[in-house]
Amino acid sequence: MEKAERETLPVPMLDLKRQYLPLHQELLEALGNVLANQQFILGEPVAAFERAAAAQLDVAHTLGCSSGTDALWLALAAAGIGPGDAVVTTPFSFFASVSAILRAGATPVLADIDPSTFNLAPAAVEDVLKAPRPTPIRAVLPVHLYGQCADWTAFSRLSKEFGLKLVEDAAQAWGAEWQGVKAGALGDAAAFSFYPTKNLSAAGDAGMVSTKSDDVAERVKMLRQHGMRRRYYHDEVGWNARMDGFQGAVLAVKLKYIEGWNQARRTIAKRYHALFHAAGLAESGPYPVHGVVLPHEVPGSRHVWHQYVIRTSRRDELRAFLTNRKIGSEIYYPVPLHLQEALQPLGYKAGDFPEAERAAQEVLALPIFPELREDEQETVVAAIAEFLS
């Protein structure tokens, strides 16, 4: 196929059918087993996935639940975070990172991000921790954004110095590592999402809490079933946050392939790097001028490239140009959390977190999924080169 012809072909942001087709029969058999055994809520299909997931993450406990949002709330509540506590997190994340804190009854406190990784900046968190405030800060909720772990060495130091719980928002980071330790095994508890767009994805909404603590695990089990340890005896007001058997079955199948899929994403990210450098478009950053600033893997971490996010000063124009060429892209996230209408009661205003606000104007996620073809990547980079020329 000639290059000019290739450039006219559409490139999807994500194509789940390419992943599904090779697994078609295996997934149908797994779902058929759930139907045959009638274990639709929790049960052995979920327990089997939990055992395999715990082994893969090298943690004592993994507990399936109904969504990544519920996983965040469960992780916080089970770690003992509630009314009268404050939790520090990032303004540059999905809404659930803050809404789960509110749902736990705690007070969200925001700190700015690192402009290079987009993750919560430990130095900004330390400034917040040293400032006087009416509600004591009991925990930090770093987000492993786009598939790369937050600086856990720095957060571990802050945890020890200030006596804090560390809860990971690992929704985008299945398989990511920090200094050889898997996301999900770093903090006091962690929350995963298996939303269909995630690296490890269910066939609907599902989530999981991981922890090394027996006590935290026991509380998650209780809270995800209306606060019951024994049927119809409610120790606390929990929630209906259980994983269903179909999702457990799908996830158990996909878990066997996730390492290969993540490695494919790493290969695709390296190819993007090479293509952008070859086209003369890559800038050192962290802020773009005329070209694009590429994402990078921090030394000592293992990035799983849930998203491949560039920075460009003409982001909205570029996205419109790509859309016109039928090339997928997405903005994660166009409005920082402190500027969301629903979170105005937190008392923040424009200008409070300049790094998050600037990132929201410049980030653009490009197509990345394990089955993305090399010619499709060439089409994406060629179109960006044409726009910037």
Stockholm file with secondary structure:
# STOCKHOLM 1.0

chainA/1-389         MEKAERETLPVPMLDLKRQYLPLHQELLEALGNVLANQQFILGEPVAAFERAAAAQLDVAHTLGCSSGTDALWLALAAAGIGPGDAVVTTPFSFFASVSAILRAGATPVLADIDPSTFNLAPAAVEDVLKAPRPTPIRAVLPVHLYGQCADWTAFSRLSKEFGLKLVEDAAQAWGAEWQGVKAGALGDAAAFSFYPTKNLSAAGDAGMVSTKSDDVAERVKMLRQHGMRRRYYHDEVGWNARMDGFQGAVLAVKLKYIEGWNQARRTIAKRYHALFHAAGLAESGPYPVHGVVLPHEVPGSRHVWHQYVIRTSRRDELRAFLTNRKIGSEIYYPVPLHLQEALQPLGYKAGDFPEAERAAQEVLALPIFPELREDEQETVVAAIAEFLS
#=GR chainA/1-389 SS CCHHHHTTSCBCSCCHHHHHHHHHHHHHHHHHHHHHHTCCBSHHHHHHHHHHHHHHHTCSEEEEESCHHHHHHHHHHHTTCCTTCEEEECSSSCTHHHHHHHHTTCEEEECCBCTTTCSBCHHHHHHHHHSCCSSCEEEEECBCGGGCCCCHHHHHHHHHHHTCEEEEECTTCTTCEETTEETTSSSSEEEEECCTTSSSCCSSCCEEEEESCHHHHHHHHHHTBTTEEETTEESSCCCBCBCBHHHHHHHHHHHTTHHHHHHHHHHHHHHHHHHHHHTTCEECCSSCSSSEECCCCCTTEECCCSCEEEECTTHHHHHHHHHHTTBCCBCSCSSCGGGSGGGGGGCCCTTSSHHHHHHHHHEEEECCCTTCCHHHHHHHHHHHHHHHC
#=GC SS_cons         CCHHHHTTSCBCSCCHHHHHHHHHHHHHHHHHHHHHHTCCBSHHHHHHHHHHHHHHHTCSEEEEESCHHHHHHHHHHHTTCCTTCEEEECSSSCTHHHHHHHHTTCEEEECCBCTTTCSBCHHHHHHHHHSCCSSCEEEEECBCGGGCCCCHHHHHHHHHHHTCEEEEECTTCTTCEETTEETTSSSSEEEEECCTTSSSCCSSCCEEEEESCHHHHHHHHHHTBTTEEETTEESSCCCBCBCBHHHHHHHHHHHTTHHHHHHHHHHHHHHHHHHHHHTTCEECCSSCSSSEECCCCCTTEECCCSCEEEECTTHHHHHHHHHHTTBCCBCSCSSCGGGSGGGGGGCCCTTSSHHHHHHHHHEEEECCCTTCCHHHHHHHHHHHHHHHC
//
